Amino acid sequence: MERGRRLWQDMAITLGALALTALLCFSLNGLARSSAASTLVFVLCVHIVARLTDGYAWGIAASVAAVLLVNFVFTYPFMEFNFTIAGYPLTFVTMLTVSVSTSALTTNVKKQERLRLEGEKAKVRADLLRSVSHDLRTPLTSIAGAAAVLLDSPELPEDKRRELLLGVRDDSEWLIRMVENLLSITRVGGENAQIQKTPEAVEEVVADAVRKFRKLRPDIAVETCIPEEVLFVPMDAVLICQVLTNLLENAAEHGRTTRRITVKVTSEAGRAKFAVEDDGRGIDEQALPGLFEDKPRGAAPVDSNGRHNMGIGLTVCRTIVKAHGGDLTAANLPDGGAVFWFDLPLSE
């Protein structure tokens, strides 16, 4: 199914490019048609076809079609083939050679680029797997240890039992959030992944994210500033909620002194802008350039509970936002604290 659709798409690109090039040559040449000028324009057409289609076949087909079109339409005598005029055979052979070479070179460059990207993806997956295996082991070990103590020590005091159970709950919630992050990457990072977007009320998505965050950090005040009119944005509500939740947790964890977070939503120029501001210590200026890299830089930091944070939260956010047609940016506020914002198109 996918292959057939791509075949028709490549055919449409090739025929459309040839037709538009012919019209362009007509408009440039007028009645005094010039085969030399048309030849150069059609070579550019072949390059575009090779760049936008898959494989060698379409570029080579466009090369042959370009040679025949220049001969038939833009070479005297017009509207008939004539390969016997002095100098023309060499011109057309040269054009065909240049066009085929351009097509082959462009296709090879695209193939090399795909191989390079696949190699980078494989390396990122390997780095992520190493981080996951290490970071997940710590809370799992803690949960297993607490469960063993509770089972083997029925005489344990109530306050100690409660302390162990709270630790199990906290580690379990941390594991759930980490798995949600990994599943989000999987959903939007696959080769043929597509985001299924439906119009969602921004107010409900923001409220859901804030509600989840308040359960985790009731000590931090969260304010929302949302337009009074109901604002609908095409999105995958679960993924965008995950983005907002990650940004709220990031503000609480890395702001260090954060006591208040504000979530703002505005709309202008056909896009909805989401901003998460905090009153914490802000972002290290040296860390800003690599803040959204696909893999952690250096050793993973340790949070307040002794767990290692992989630093994949912001990567998840950026991946999801880009899949929705937006972008994610961060900066320090003039009065202290940091702000993360992203925008999404209001229509498909």
N, C-alpha and C positions, 0 to 999 in steps of 0.2 A: 504494500500500500504506500509506504513512505517512499520507496524507490520509484514507483510509478509517478507519484506526485512530483518528485524531484526531476524526473525525465521531462514531464510536461513543462515544468518551470524553466528548465534549461533551454528547451525548444522555444518557449515564448521569449526568453531573453535574447537568444540568437536572432530570431526573426525580427523582433522589435528593434534591436540595435542596427541590423542591416537596413531596415525600412527607414528608420530615423536618419541614418547616415546618408542614404540616397536622397531623402528630402533636403538634408542640409547641403549636399553637393549641388542639387538643383538650385537652391536659393542663393548659393555663393556664385555659381557659374552663370546662371540665367540662360540665355539663348546661346551664348558663346561658351560652350562646354569645354572644359580643360581636363584631359586625362591625367596630367601631372598632379594638379591640385587634388583631384578626386582620389588618386592613388594614395596620397599621404593621409587623407581623411579616413579612407577605408582601412589603412594599416592601424590607425588609432582605434577604429571600431573593432578590429580583430583583437587588439590588446584588451579592450573592455570586456568583450565576450569571454576571452580566456580567463580574465580576472573574476568574473561573476559566475562562471559555470564550473562544473566538476569534470575532471578528466581532460584528456587531449582531444577527444573526438569533436567537441563543439567548436573549439578554436580552429582546428584544421578545416572543419566544414565551413566555418565563416571565412577562412582564408580563401578556399576555392570559390565560394560564392562571391566574395569581394572581387577576385580576378575576373570572373565572368561578367559581373555587373559593370565594372569599369570598362571592359571591352565592348559590351553590348550597348550600354546606355551613354557612356561618356567619351567614347572614342569614335572618331569619324571613320567610316560612315555610321551614323547613329542608328540605333535600333536594329543592328544586325552584327553578327560575329565576323571578325576579320583579324586573323593572327598573322597575316602575310605582309602587312605594311612594314616598311623598313624601320628597324629599331624597336618596334612594338614587341616582338617575341622576347627579346632580351629584357625589356622593361617589365613584362608580365611575369617572366620567370623569376626576375629579381624580386618583384613584389610578392609572389607566392612564397619564395624562400624566406624573405624577411617576415612575412605574416606567420608562416608555420614556425619559424624559429622563435618569434615573439610569443606565440601561443605555448610552445613547449617550455620556454624559459619561465613564463608566468605560472604555468601549472606546476613546474618543479619547485618554484619558490613557495607556492601555497602548500605543497606537500612537505617541504622542509619545515615550514612554519608549524604545520599540524604536528609533525614529529617532535618539534621543540616544545610545543605546549603540552603534548602528552607526557613528555619526559618531566616537565616541571610539575604537572599534576601528580605523576607517580611519586616524585620526591616529596611533595606536600603531603600526600597520603601516608607515606612512610613516616615522616616527621610527626604527623598527627597521631598515627597509630602508636608510636613510641610514647608520646605524651599521654594518650588515653590510657594505655596499659599501666603507666606509672601512677597517674592521678586517680584512677578508679580503684586501684589496689588499696590505697590508704583508707578511704571510708569503708570499704568492704571489710578490711581487716578489723577496723574499729567496731563495726556492727557485729561481726562474728564473735569478737572478744566479749562484747557486752552481753550478747545472747548466751554465751557459755557461762559467764559469771552468774547471770540470772537463773539459769537452769541448775547449776551446781551448788548454788548458795541460797536455799530457800529461807534461811534465817536472816538474810541480809536486811538491815534496817530500811524502813520505808523511804527515808530521804535519799539513801544511797540508790535504792531501786529506781526512784523517780529520776535521779540524776542520770543513771545509765539509760533509762528509757528516753529521756529528752535528747541524749546524745545520739541514740539510734534514730529518733525522728529527724533530727537536724541532718545527720549524714544521709538519710534516705531522701530527704527533700533536695539536698545538694546533688545527689546522684540523679534524681528525676530531672532536675534542671539541666544537668550536663548531657543526659541522654536526649532531652528535647532539643538542645543545641545541635547535637550530632545528627539527629533525624532531620532537622531543618536544613542542614548543609546537604544531606543526602537528597532531600526533596528538590532543592533548587540547583544542585551542582552536577547532576547527571548529564550525560551526553545529549539526551533527547528530552530533558526535563522541561515542562511547560507549566506556568503558573495559571491556575484556573481562577479568574477574577470575576467577582460579582459586586454590584454596588452595595456598599456597606455604610451604615451610619457611623461617622467618625466618633461621635459621642459615646456610643456603645463600646467600640473597640478600645478607646482610651480608658473608659471606666473599668473594663475587664482587666486591662493591664495594671491599673492602679490598685484594684481590689486584690489581685494576686500579690503585688509588691507589699501592700500594707500587712498582709498576713505574715510575710517574712520579716519586715522591718517596721513594726508598729512605733518604734521610737523616732522615726523620721516623718516630718509633716510633708504631705504632698498636696499641692494646689493645682487646679486645672483651669485653663483659660481657653474656652471653646466658643466659636461663633454662636449667637443665639439661634440663627436659622439652622435647620437640619442640613448637614453637609454630607452628601453621599459621594464616596470615592470608590472606584473599581479596585478591588484588592482581594487577596486571600486573607481573610480576617485573622485566621489562626497565626499565620506567619507574621503579619504586621503587629499583632499583639505580642508575639515573641520578641520582635525588635524593640518595642517600647519597654517590655519587661526587662530585657537585657540592658537597655540604656539606663533604666531606673536603678537596677542592681549595680551597674558600673559606677553611677554617680554616688551611691551609698558606700560601696566598697573602696573605691580608689579616691574619692573626695576626702576620705579620712575624717575631716571635721564636719562633714555634711550634716545639717540639721533640717534643711528645707529644700525641697525639689519642686520645680514648677514645670508643668507640661502645657505647652501652648500650641494651638492649632489656628492657622490663618489660611485664607485662600486669596490668590491673586494670579492674574495672567494665566488662567486655566489650570492652575496647579494648587494642591493643598500642601502647606508647609507644616511639619511637625517639629517642635523644638523641646528638648529636655534640658532645663537649666538647674544648676545646683549652686549652693553657697559654700562649697568645700574649698580645698586648697588649689584647685585647678590642675592643669596638665603640665608636666615638665616640657618646656619648650623644645628640648632635644629629642623628646619622644614623639612629638607631633608628626614629623615627616613619616615615621614608620608605624603610625598608630593603627592603620588598617591593613597591615601586611597579612598575607595568607598563612603565615606560620609564626609562632612565638619567637621573639628575639632574646637569645641568651637563656639563662635559667628561669624557670617558671617561678613567679613570686608566690610566697606563702601567705594565706589569708589568716584572719584572727583565730581560726579554729585549727590551724596547723595543716590545712589542706593546701596542696599546690593548685594554683589557678593556671589553666592552660593558655589563657589569653585568647580563646577562640570566640568569645562573645561578640566582640566588635567585628570580627571576620564574618560571623553569621549574619549580623545586622547588615553589613555592607552587601553581602551576597544576595540577601533577600530583597533589599531596596533596589539594587541594580536589576534584579529579575523583574521588578515591577515597573521599570522604566524611570527610576529616580536615582538620586545620589545621596551619599551620607558624608557630612562634613563635621569637623569639630574645631573649637577655638576656645580660648580663655576669655572670660568676661572682664571688662575694665575694672569693675569693683570687686573682683575676686570670684572664684568659682569657674566652672566650665559650662559650655553649652554644646550639645550635639543636635544637629538638625538634618532633616531630609525632606524631600518633596516628592509628591506623587501626582501624576496627571489626573485631572478630573474626568477625563473621557478616554476611551480606548483609542 
